[in-house]
Every structure is written in structure tokens, then in C-alpha cells.
Amino acid sequence: MLKQRIITAVVLVALSIWALFFSSELVWKGVLLFVAFIAAWEWAGFAQIKAPALRVTYALGVMVGSNYAMDVLTVQNIVVLTVLEAFILMMVVIRYQITEGKVATKSVGFVLLTGILAVLLFVVAMYQFRAEFGPVTLLLSMLLVWAIDTGAYFSGRRFGKNKLAVYVSPGKTWEGVVGGALLTLIISVFVLYYLNFSIGLSFFIMAGVLTAIALFSVFGDLFESVLKRQVGLKDSGKILPGHGGVLDRVDSILIAVPMLYIAWHYSTVI
């Protein structure tokens, strides 16, 4: 199992680096649309849609919608959709936790519409992020989200005592989140120093903003946990041997990437 996970991770990283740094704009767009299709296919499972024809129809719809949105959505549109998605994530996760896991979101329509919003917004933000700021800034920004996951894992194992959301994800602790936030804050300072952008905010305020966004990404992880729990799924899919599905790998950055793109767009002058 470990060997399988390592092989998959190496292949995935290699393909991702190639697509991000060396592919043309057209190929990059195609990669994102492929990701949108797979992610939407997996999301249909959260609504317990089992018929392959229906899942393909939904996935194709999300992919076609994403292709159109990449060309027409403005930054202002992305801001509005990001605020809407953030509200939905918080509402569902907090309600599930408060009701001790008794109230989730059973509406098939709500789950499917949320999937369209989350996947479409993610691929549009990824596309525009790379076009406006380049692959290095995009990669380093995603690194901040991975940093909070990594820091939370190790600090949680070492110091974790108080559960963050026991009914949603029993393994997460407040101590883990704090440790992850501290690691992310440190890395964000180095990222800002390395990129050396002219920003409208003070250096440390911007570092705090980036860390706050990384912190909020935890809601993305918890939201997918709620969706999986209510339908009895361990993983969103099986396309990545040893890792589960695409959504299992991007759940945190689904909401974080649009937020990070907005933060960079409104605070920097390249």
C-alpha cells in the first residue's frame, strides 16, 4: 500500500509540474477541464447518483460550463462566487457539528449545485491565476495550504488533545490547526520575500491574510468529510491508487485557490 502511494504521488507530482510550468495555455486549459470532469464525476457520488449515464452527463455539464466560465468570468464574478461558496461550506460544516452529526445536507439538488459551484470556481481560478501571476506564484500559494495540512498533522500527533470537529473529522485537533497556522505563517513570509511583489498591504499583514486563507481551507476538507460521511464513502473515488479520488487530493484547495487569487489580485502591483 505504501509503495503504491509513493508511486502514485511521484507520477502525480511529475505530471502536475509539467502541466503547470511547461504546457501551453491551451494544454493547461485542457488539463483543468479534465480535472473538472473527474472531480464532477466523483462529486455525483456524494449525491448517490450511481447510473453511469447520469454521472457522465453531470460531469460533462460541469466541464462545458467550466470551459465557458474560463473565458467570461471576471474577477468581480469570482469574488461573489467565492463568498457564496465560503458561506455554504461554513453553514454545512458548523450545522453538522452542532447537531452532533445528525443534520447534514440530504438534498440531491443542493449537493449537485454546490459541486458545480466548487469545481467550476476552482478551475477558473487556477486558469486565471496562472495567466495573471505565473506558475511559480500559483505553486507557492498552494504550498501554503499544503503547509497547514502538514503542520497540523505533525503538531496534532505531538500535541493534539482538543478535537476541532469531532463529528466531522475526529482526527483533527485545535492544537494541530495552531501548529499548521504557525508553519504557514513562517512559510508565507518567505514566499512574499521570494516573490518580491509590490503589495498594497504591509508585508506582515499580507502574510497574515495568506495564512488566514490557508486556515479557512480546513473548511474545504471538513465539507468533503461531511458529504462523504452522509453517504458512507471513505474516498471520493479510486482514480489515484493509494490516494483515493481527485477530490480527496484537492478538497482543501477548492476554496483556497479562488481566495488566494483574489488576495493576490487586489493587493499586488506586478
C-alpha positions as CSV (number, residue, x, y, z in Angstrom):
1,M,0.0,0.0,0.0
2,L,2.8,2.4,0.9
3,K,4.7,1.6,-2.3
4,Q,1.5,2.2,-4.3
5,R,1.0,5.6,-2.6
6,I,4.6,6.6,-3.3
7,I,4.5,5.7,-7.0
8,T,1.2,7.5,-7.5
9,A,2.5,10.6,-5.7
10,V,5.6,10.7,-7.8
11,V,3.7,10.3,-11.0
12,L,1.1,12.9,-9.9
13,V,3.7,15.4,-8.9
14,A,5.7,15.0,-12.2
15,L,2.6,15.4,-14.3
16,S,1.4,18.4,-12.3
17,I,4.8,20.2,-12.5
18,W,4.9,19.6,-16.3
19,A,1.4,20.9,-16.8
20,L,1.9,23.9,-14.6
21,F,5.3,25.0,-15.8
22,F,5.8,23.6,-19.3
23,S,2.4,23.2,-21.0
24,S,0.9,25.8,-23.4
25,E,-2.1,27.8,-22.3
26,L,-4.4,25.6,-24.4
27,V,-3.0,22.4,-22.9
28,W,-3.2,23.8,-19.4
29,K,-6.8,24.6,-20.1
30,G,-7.4,21.1,-21.3
31,V,-5.8,19.6,-18.2
32,L,-8.0,21.7,-15.9
33,L,-11.1,20.7,-17.9
34,F,-10.1,17.0,-17.5
35,V,-9.7,17.6,-13.7
36,A,-13.2,19.3,-13.7
37,F,-14.7,16.2,-15.4
38,I,-13.2,13.7,-13.0
39,A,-14.0,15.9,-10.0
40,A,-17.6,16.3,-11.1
41,W,-17.9,12.6,-11.7
42,E,-16.8,12.0,-8.2
43,W,-19.0,14.7,-6.8
44,A,-22.0,13.0,-8.3
45,G,-21.3,10.1,-5.9
46,F,-21.9,12.5,-3.0
47,A,-25.5,12.8,-4.3
48,Q,-25.6,9.0,-4.6
49,I,-26.0,9.1,-8.3
50,K,-25.0,5.6,-9.4
51,A,-26.1,5.5,-13.1
52,P,-23.0,6.0,-15.3
53,A,-25.0,7.9,-17.9
54,L,-26.3,10.4,-15.4
55,R,-22.8,10.9,-13.8
56,V,-21.3,11.4,-17.2
57,T,-24.0,13.9,-18.1
58,Y,-23.4,15.8,-14.9
59,A,-19.6,15.7,-15.4
60,L,-19.8,16.9,-19.0
61,G,-22.1,19.7,-18.0
62,V,-19.6,20.9,-15.3
63,M,-16.8,20.6,-17.8
64,V,-18.6,22.5,-20.5
65,G,-19.7,25.2,-18.0
66,S,-16.1,25.5,-16.8
67,N,-14.8,25.9,-20.3
68,Y,-17.3,28.8,-20.9
69,A,-16.6,30.3,-17.5
70,M,-12.9,30.5,-18.0
71,D,-13.5,33.0,-20.8
72,V,-16.3,35.1,-19.4
73,L,-16.0,35.3,-15.6
74,T,-14.4,38.5,-14.3
75,V,-12.5,38.9,-11.0
76,Q,-15.7,40.5,-9.6
77,N,-17.7,37.4,-10.5
78,I,-15.1,35.2,-8.8
79,V,-15.3,37.3,-5.7
80,V,-19.1,36.9,-5.5
81,L,-19.0,33.1,-6.2
82,T,-16.2,32.6,-3.7
83,V,-18.1,34.4,-0.9
84,L,-21.1,32.2,-1.7
85,E,-19.1,29.0,-1.6
86,A,-17.4,30.0,1.6
87,F,-20.8,30.7,3.3
88,I,-22.1,27.3,2.1
89,L,-19.1,25.4,3.5
90,M,-19.3,27.1,6.9
91,M,-23.1,26.6,7.1
92,V,-23.0,22.9,6.3
93,V,-19.9,22.1,8.5
94,I,-21.0,24.1,11.5
95,R,-24.6,22.8,11.4
96,Y,-23.3,19.2,11.1
97,Q,-21.0,19.7,14.1
98,I,-23.6,21.5,16.3
99,T,-26.2,18.8,15.7
100,E,-23.6,16.1,16.5
101,G,-23.6,14.6,13.1
102,K,-27.4,14.3,12.8
103,V,-28.1,17.1,10.2
104,A,-26.2,17.2,7.0
105,T,-27.4,18.1,3.6
106,K,-29.6,15.4,2.1
107,S,-30.9,17.5,-0.9
108,V,-29.6,15.9,-4.1
109,G,-30.1,19.2,-5.9
110,F,-28.2,21.2,-3.3
111,V,-25.2,18.8,-3.4
112,L,-25.1,18.8,-7.2
113,L,-25.3,22.6,-7.4
114,T,-22.6,23.0,-4.8
115,G,-20.4,20.7,-6.8
116,I,-20.9,22.8,-9.9
117,L,-20.0,25.9,-8.0
118,A,-17.0,24.4,-6.3
119,V,-15.4,22.7,-9.3
120,L,-16.2,25.5,-11.8
121,L,-14.8,28.2,-9.5
122,F,-11.7,26.2,-8.7
123,V,-10.7,25.5,-12.4
124,V,-11.5,29.1,-13.4
125,A,-9.3,30.5,-10.6
126,M,-6.5,28.1,-11.4
127,Y,-6.6,29.2,-15.1
128,Q,-6.7,32.9,-14.4
129,F,-4.2,32.6,-11.5
130,R,-1.5,31.1,-13.8
131,A,-2.3,33.6,-16.6
132,E,-2.0,36.6,-14.3
133,F,0.7,35.7,-11.9
134,G,2.6,32.7,-13.5
135,P,3.1,29.2,-12.4
136,V,5.6,30.0,-9.6
137,T,3.2,32.2,-7.6
138,L,0.4,29.6,-8.1
139,L,2.6,26.8,-6.9
140,L,3.9,28.7,-3.9
141,S,0.4,29.8,-3.0
142,M,-0.9,26.2,-3.0
143,L,2.2,25.3,-0.9
144,L,0.7,27.4,1.9
145,V,-2.4,25.2,2.0
146,W,-0.3,22.1,2.0
147,A,1.9,23.6,4.7
148,I,-1.1,24.0,7.1
149,D,-2.1,20.4,6.4
150,T,1.4,19.2,7.1
151,G,1.9,21.3,10.2
152,A,-1.5,20.3,11.5
153,Y,-0.7,16.6,11.0
154,F,2.6,16.6,12.9
155,S,1.7,19.1,15.6
156,G,-1.7,17.3,16.1
157,R,0.1,14.0,16.6
158,R,2.5,15.5,19.1
159,F,0.3,17.9,21.0
160,G,-3.3,17.2,19.9
161,K,-5.8,16.9,22.8
162,N,-8.8,19.1,21.9
163,K,-10.9,17.9,19.0
164,L,-11.6,20.5,16.3
165,A,-14.8,19.0,14.9
166,V,-15.2,15.5,16.4
167,Y,-18.4,14.7,14.5
168,V,-17.0,15.8,11.1
169,S,-13.3,14.7,11.3
170,P,-12.4,13.0,14.6
171,G,-8.6,13.1,13.8
172,K,-8.3,16.9,13.6
173,T,-7.4,18.9,16.8
174,W,-7.2,22.6,17.7
175,E,-3.5,22.1,18.6
176,G,-2.9,20.7,15.1
177,V,-4.6,23.7,13.5
178,V,-2.5,26.1,15.6
179,G,0.7,24.3,14.6
180,G,-0.3,24.3,11.0
181,A,-1.1,28.0,11.1
182,L,2.3,28.9,12.6
183,L,4.1,26.9,9.9
184,T,2.1,28.5,7.2
185,L,2.8,32.0,8.6
186,I,6.5,31.3,8.6
187,I,6.4,30.0,5.0
188,S,4.2,32.8,3.8
189,V,6.9,35.3,5.0
190,F,9.5,33.5,2.9
191,V,7.1,33.3,-0.1
192,L,6.5,37.0,0.0
193,Y,10.2,37.7,0.3
194,Y,11.0,35.4,-2.6
195,L,8.3,36.8,-4.9
196,N,9.2,40.4,-4.1
197,F,5.9,41.8,-5.4
198,S,4.9,45.4,-4.7
199,I,1.9,45.0,-2.5
200,G,-0.6,47.5,-1.2
201,L,-0.7,45.9,2.2
202,S,2.2,45.8,4.7
203,F,4.4,42.8,4.4
204,F,3.2,41.1,7.6
205,I,-0.5,41.9,7.1
206,M,-0.3,40.2,3.7
207,A,1.4,37.2,5.4
208,G,-1.5,37.2,7.8
209,V,-4.0,37.3,5.0
210,L,-2.4,34.3,3.2
211,T,-2.3,32.4,6.5
212,A,-5.9,33.1,7.2
213,I,-6.9,31.8,3.8
214,A,-4.9,28.7,4.4
215,L,-6.7,28.3,7.7
216,F,-10.1,28.7,6.0
217,S,-9.1,25.9,3.6
218,V,-9.7,23.5,6.5
219,F,-13.4,24.1,5.9
220,G,-13.0,22.6,2.4
221,D,-11.6,19.4,3.9
222,L,-14.3,19.3,6.6
223,F,-17.0,19.9,4.0
224,E,-16.0,17.0,1.9
225,S,-15.8,14.9,5.0
226,V,-19.5,15.8,5.7
227,L,-20.5,14.8,2.2
228,K,-18.7,11.5,2.4
229,R,-20.0,10.7,5.8
230,Q,-23.6,11.2,4.9
231,V,-23.4,8.7,2.0
232,G,-20.9,6.3,3.7
233,L,-17.9,6.9,1.5
234,K,-14.3,6.6,2.6
235,D,-12.8,8.1,-0.5
236,S,-14.3,10.3,-3.2
237,G,-13.0,7.9,-5.9
238,K,-10.4,5.3,-6.9
239,I,-8.6,7.0,-9.8
240,L,-5.5,7.6,-7.8
241,P,-4.2,4.3,-6.4
242,G,-3.4,4.5,-2.8
243,H,-4.8,8.1,-2.6
244,G,-8.5,7.8,-3.4
245,G,-10.0,10.3,-5.8
246,V,-9.2,13.7,-7.2
247,L,-11.4,15.4,-4.7
248,D,-9.5,13.7,-1.9
249,R,-6.4,15.5,-3.1
250,V,-7.9,18.9,-3.8
251,D,-10.6,19.3,-1.2
252,S,-8.6,21.9,0.7
253,I,-7.5,24.0,-2.3
254,L,-11.0,24.0,-3.9
255,I,-11.9,27.1,-1.9
256,A,-8.4,28.3,-1.1
257,V,-7.2,28.8,-4.7
258,P,-10.0,31.3,-5.5
259,M,-9.4,33.1,-2.2
260,L,-5.6,33.2,-2.8
261,Y,-6.2,34.5,-6.4
262,I,-8.4,37.3,-5.1
263,A,-5.9,38.2,-2.4
264,W,-3.0,38.5,-4.9
265,H,-5.1,40.3,-7.5
266,Y,-6.3,43.1,-5.2
267,S,-3.1,43.5,-3.2
268,T,-0.3,43.4,-5.7
269,V,1.1,45.5,-8.4
270,I,3.5,43.5,-10.6
